[in-house]
Structures are given as structure tokens and as C-alpha cells.
Amino acid sequence: MSTNAGAHALTDSWTMTRRELAHWARQPVQVVVNLVFPVMLLLMFGYLIGGGRGVEGSYIDYLVPGMLALTMAFGLEGTMIAVTQDLNKGVIDRFRSMPMTNGAVLVGRSAADMLQSALALLVLMGVGHALGWRVDGGPGAFLGAFGLLLLFRFAMLWIGIHLALVAGRPEMVQAVQILVWPIAFLSNALALPESMPGWLAAVVDRNPMSHTATAVRDLFAGTGTAHLAAAIVWPLVLLAVFFPLAVRRFARMSR
């Protein structure tokens, strides 16, 4: 890609990002709901359901990093619905008729989602701090953990965008979104695998989100980076598969 083409792609993507950010001003309730939902989950598991079987020390210290990872897997339906609505209303066709870089619409949508995801992480961390959770690692470890969470979100986001393009209709999104739940809850986000049946623990240990949750816990606690490589490689593998699939499917859709 030439320098001019790269600059053109960035400009188009930023234009689409601004379009999505403008929707925030017109739909503030949806933005607030997306921020409040993970907070409700944290409070529910921390005080109503959570027992932390087998967890040494405070369950909040185990739960908060897991909830941060869990939050990065949830909330994809907003992006998926937006993509399918644009498809069905002809908005995508109008954009495709313009001299615009292929995939800029999708990149703009993903960039807006990532901004909201970063905000959601900060809000949830603030609530976790109020509940007694503390970060014992240094600034570098904190930024590394934050980056791992956003990397995992970015990978999950492009899986969602590809599935939205495959589904094609907003009413199909909820059915597709259900697929996220097994990935999210068959992990060590909420409980230790050692407290589970052997076969289930084996599945949980191989879940990419478990690697992210464990690496984030270790970085926040300042206790090591044993799962860091897996937490980086797995999202990159998912991105390598689903990013080109989504862009290619978008490019092949009828004008």
C-alpha cells in the first residue's frame, strides 16, 4: 500500500469513527447501559453469588480482573446490530458508492467500539477499587494488562463484525450473540478451574479468555507473566483469521 493510499484509508476510517461517535450523543442511554451492565455483574458476583471456591485471599482480587476480561467478551451486540442495520437500510451501499477505502466503515465502527471499551474498563476498575481491589504491579504492568484486555476485545470485536455480516439481519444478532456466552463463562474469569470437574477444567484451561484473565491477574498483582505469551498470541491468531474474513465479505457484498 502506497503512502497516499494509507493516508486515504486512515482519513476514511476516522470519518467513519466520527460518525459512530456522533451516534453516542444521540443515544446516550445506550452508552450508559453499556457502562452500567458490567458494574452490575461485578456487584452481583462479588456480593450475591461469588464465593470464590478455592481462591486464596480476597475473592475481589480474583474477581475484578476476571470481570474485566469478561466485559471485553460481552457487549458485542451493539456493534453487530449497528452493522446489520446499516446493511438493511442501504447505508452501506451508499458508502460503497463513494470513493472510500474498502473496509473503512468497519474500521470506523470498531474504533468507536474500542473507545467505549476503554471507558468501560476504566469505570469497572474504579468500582473495583471502591470494593477493595488494588493494583500491586507497577505502571508498566498496569498498562500491559490494560493493553491485553483491549487486544482481546479487538479480536472478539472482529469475530462479531464477521458474524454480523454473515447474519445480515438485526433479528439474527441475538442468536449469534448467544455463541459468546460459552466462551465467556467456560473460563477462569469467575472461578478457579481446580474447583471444577476434571473434563471441564481442561476446557477452561484452553479457553483464550482464560489466558487473558490469568495474565491480567498476574500483571495487576505483580506476580509474573507466565500466561503473557498465550494472552498475546491467541487474540492475534483470531484477528489474523476474522479480520480478513470480515473485510473480504464486506468487499464481495452486492452494491
C-alpha positions as CSV (number, residue, x, y, z in Angstrom):
1,M,0.0,0.0,0.0
2,S,1.4,3.4,-1.0
3,T,1.7,6.3,1.4
4,N,-1.2,8.2,-0.2
5,A,-3.4,5.1,-0.1
6,G,-2.5,4.5,3.6
7,A,-3.3,8.2,4.4
8,H,-6.6,7.9,2.5
9,A,-7.5,4.8,4.4
10,L,-6.8,6.4,7.7
11,T,-8.8,9.5,6.8
12,D,-11.8,7.4,5.7
13,S,-11.6,5.3,8.8
14,W,-11.5,8.4,11.0
15,T,-14.5,9.9,9.2
16,M,-16.5,6.7,9.9
17,T,-15.3,6.7,13.5
18,R,-16.6,10.3,14.0
19,R,-19.9,9.1,12.5
20,E,-20.2,6.4,15.2
21,L,-19.2,8.8,18.0
22,A,-21.9,11.2,16.8
23,H,-24.4,8.4,17.5
24,W,-23.3,8.5,21.1
25,A,-24.6,12.0,21.5
26,R,-28.0,10.9,20.0
27,Q,-28.2,7.7,22.0
28,P,-26.7,8.5,25.5
29,V,-28.9,5.9,27.2
30,Q,-27.4,3.1,25.3
31,V,-23.9,4.3,26.2
32,V,-24.8,4.4,29.9
33,V,-26.4,1.0,29.8
34,N,-23.2,-0.5,28.2
35,L,-21.2,1.1,31.1
36,V,-23.5,0.0,33.9
37,F,-24.1,-3.6,32.8
38,P,-20.6,-4.9,33.7
39,V,-20.7,-2.9,37.0
40,M,-23.9,-4.8,37.9
41,L,-22.3,-8.1,37.0
42,L,-19.3,-7.3,39.2
43,L,-21.5,-6.3,42.2
44,M,-23.7,-9.4,41.7
45,F,-20.9,-11.9,41.6
46,G,-18.9,-10.1,44.2
47,Y,-21.7,-9.9,46.8
48,L,-24.6,-12.1,45.8
49,I,-23.2,-15.1,44.0
50,G,-19.5,-15.1,44.4
51,G,-17.9,-17.5,46.8
52,G,-14.6,-18.0,45.2
53,R,-14.2,-21.7,46.0
54,G,-10.5,-22.4,46.3
55,V,-9.4,-18.8,45.8
56,E,-6.7,-17.8,48.3
57,G,-7.1,-14.3,49.8
58,S,-9.8,-11.9,48.8
59,Y,-12.2,-13.1,46.1
60,I,-12.5,-9.5,44.9
61,D,-8.8,-9.5,43.9
62,Y,-9.5,-12.6,41.8
63,L,-12.9,-11.5,40.5
64,V,-12.2,-7.9,39.3
65,P,-9.5,-8.9,36.7
66,G,-11.8,-11.8,35.5
67,M,-14.7,-9.4,35.2
68,L,-12.5,-7.0,33.2
69,A,-11.8,-9.9,30.7
70,L,-15.4,-11.0,30.8
71,T,-16.5,-7.5,29.9
72,M,-14.3,-7.5,26.8
73,A,-16.2,-10.5,25.5
74,F,-19.7,-9.1,26.2
75,G,-21.5,-6.1,24.6
76,L,-20.7,-7.1,21.0
77,E,-24.4,-7.0,20.1
78,G,-24.3,-3.1,19.9
79,T,-21.7,-3.2,17.1
80,M,-23.3,-6.2,15.4
81,I,-26.7,-4.6,15.4
82,A,-25.3,-1.3,14.0
83,V,-23.6,-3.2,11.2
84,T,-26.7,-5.2,10.2
85,Q,-28.9,-2.1,10.4
86,D,-26.6,-0.2,8.1
87,L,-26.7,-3.1,5.7
88,N,-30.5,-3.3,5.7
89,K,-31.1,0.4,5.5
90,G,-28.9,0.8,2.5
91,V,-26.4,2.9,4.3
92,I,-23.5,0.6,3.5
93,D,-24.5,0.7,-0.2
94,R,-24.3,4.5,-0.2
95,F,-20.9,4.4,1.4
96,R,-19.7,1.8,-1.1
97,S,-20.8,4.1,-3.9
98,M,-18.4,6.8,-2.7
99,P,-14.6,6.9,-3.3
100,M,-13.9,5.4,0.0
101,T,-11.3,2.8,1.1
102,N,-12.8,-0.7,1.3
103,G,-13.5,-1.6,4.9
104,A,-13.3,1.9,6.3
105,V,-16.8,1.7,7.5
106,L,-16.0,-1.4,9.5
107,V,-12.7,0.0,10.9
108,G,-14.5,3.2,12.0
109,R,-17.2,1.2,13.8
110,S,-14.5,-0.9,15.5
111,A,-12.5,2.2,16.6
112,A,-15.6,3.7,18.2
113,D,-16.3,0.4,20.0
114,M,-12.7,0.3,21.3
115,L,-13.1,3.8,22.7
116,Q,-16.2,2.7,24.6
117,S,-14.5,-0.5,25.7
118,A,-11.6,1.5,27.2
119,L,-14.1,3.7,29.0
120,A,-15.9,0.7,30.3
121,L,-12.6,-0.8,31.7
122,L,-11.8,2.5,33.5
123,V,-15.3,2.6,35.0
124,L,-15.2,-1.0,36.1
125,M,-11.7,-0.5,37.6
126,G,-13.0,2.4,39.6
127,V,-15.8,0.4,41.0
128,G,-13.4,-2.5,41.8
129,H,-11.1,0.0,43.6
130,A,-14.1,1.1,45.7
131,L,-14.8,-2.5,46.6
132,G,-11.2,-3.0,47.8
133,W,-9.3,-4.3,44.7
134,R,-5.8,-2.9,44.4
135,V,-3.1,-3.0,41.7
136,D,0.2,-4.1,43.2
137,G,2.1,-4.2,39.9
138,G,3.9,-1.1,38.6
139,P,2.7,1.4,35.9
140,G,4.2,-0.8,33.1
141,A,2.4,-3.9,34.4
142,F,-0.9,-1.9,34.6
143,L,-0.5,-0.6,31.0
144,G,0.4,-4.1,29.8
145,A,-2.7,-5.6,31.5
146,F,-4.9,-2.8,30.0
147,G,-3.4,-3.4,26.6
148,L,-4.1,-7.2,26.8
149,L,-7.7,-6.5,27.7
150,L,-8.1,-4.2,24.7
151,L,-6.3,-6.7,22.4
152,F,-8.7,-9.4,23.4
153,R,-11.7,-7.0,22.9
154,F,-10.4,-6.1,19.4
155,A,-10.2,-9.8,18.4
156,M,-13.7,-10.5,19.8
157,L,-15.0,-7.4,18.0
158,W,-13.9,-8.6,14.6
159,I,-15.4,-12.0,15.2
160,G,-18.6,-10.2,16.0
161,I,-18.4,-8.0,12.8
162,H,-17.8,-11.0,10.6
163,L,-20.7,-12.9,12.2
164,A,-22.9,-9.8,11.7
165,L,-22.1,-9.6,8.0
166,V,-22.9,-13.4,7.8
167,A,-26.2,-13.0,9.7
168,G,-27.2,-10.0,7.6
169,R,-30.3,-9.0,9.7
170,P,-30.6,-7.4,13.2
171,E,-33.0,-10.0,14.4
172,M,-30.4,-12.7,13.9
173,V,-27.8,-10.9,16.1
174,Q,-29.2,-12.1,19.4
175,A,-29.0,-15.7,18.2
176,V,-25.4,-15.2,17.2
177,Q,-24.6,-13.3,20.4
178,I,-25.5,-16.5,22.4
179,L,-22.3,-18.0,21.0
180,V,-20.3,-15.6,23.1
181,W,-21.7,-17.0,26.4
182,P,-20.0,-20.4,26.3
183,I,-16.7,-18.6,25.5
184,A,-17.2,-16.2,28.3
185,F,-18.4,-18.5,31.1
186,L,-16.3,-21.6,30.2
187,S,-13.3,-19.7,31.5
188,N,-11.5,-18.9,34.8
189,A,-13.0,-15.4,34.9
190,L,-15.2,-16.2,37.9
191,A,-13.8,-19.4,39.4
192,L,-10.7,-21.5,39.6
193,P,-10.5,-24.4,37.2
194,E,-9.3,-26.5,40.2
195,S,-12.7,-26.3,41.7
196,M,-14.4,-27.8,38.6
197,P,-14.7,-31.4,37.3
198,G,-11.6,-32.5,35.5
199,W,-13.0,-32.5,32.0
200,L,-14.5,-29.0,32.5
201,A,-11.2,-27.7,33.9
202,A,-9.4,-29.0,30.8
203,V,-11.8,-27.0,28.6
204,V,-11.5,-23.9,30.7
205,D,-7.7,-24.0,30.7
206,R,-7.7,-24.0,26.9
207,N,-10.1,-21.1,26.6
208,P,-8.3,-18.0,25.1
209,M,-10.1,-15.8,27.6
210,S,-8.7,-17.8,30.5
211,H,-5.2,-16.9,29.3
212,T,-6.1,-13.2,29.1
213,A,-7.7,-13.3,32.5
214,T,-4.8,-15.1,34.2
215,A,-2.2,-12.8,32.5
216,V,-4.1,-9.7,33.6
217,R,-4.3,-11.0,37.2
218,D,-0.6,-11.7,37.3
219,L,0.3,-8.3,35.9
220,F,-2.1,-6.4,38.2
221,A,-0.7,-8.4,41.2
222,G,2.9,-8.1,40.1
223,T,3.4,-11.8,40.4
224,G,4.7,-12.9,37.0
225,T,3.9,-13.2,33.3
226,A,3.6,-17.0,32.8
227,H,0.5,-16.6,30.6
228,L,1.6,-13.4,28.8
229,A,2.6,-15.1,25.5
230,A,-0.6,-17.1,25.2
231,A,-2.6,-14.0,26.1
232,I,-1.0,-12.2,23.1
233,V,-0.8,-15.0,20.6
234,W,-4.4,-16.2,20.9
235,P,-6.1,-12.8,20.1
236,L,-3.6,-12.2,17.2
237,V,-4.5,-15.6,15.8
238,L,-8.2,-14.8,16.0
239,L,-7.5,-11.4,14.3
240,A,-5.5,-13.0,11.6
241,V,-8.5,-15.2,10.8
242,F,-11.5,-13.0,11.2
243,F,-10.2,-9.5,10.2
244,P,-9.5,-10.5,6.6
245,L,-12.7,-12.6,6.5
246,A,-14.8,-9.7,7.5
247,V,-13.1,-7.2,5.1
248,R,-13.3,-9.8,2.3
249,R,-17.0,-10.5,2.9
250,F,-17.7,-6.8,3.0
251,A,-15.9,-6.2,-0.3
252,R,-17.9,-9.0,-2.0
253,M,-21.3,-7.8,-0.9
254,S,-23.5,-6.6,-3.7
255,R,-23.5,-2.9,-4.4
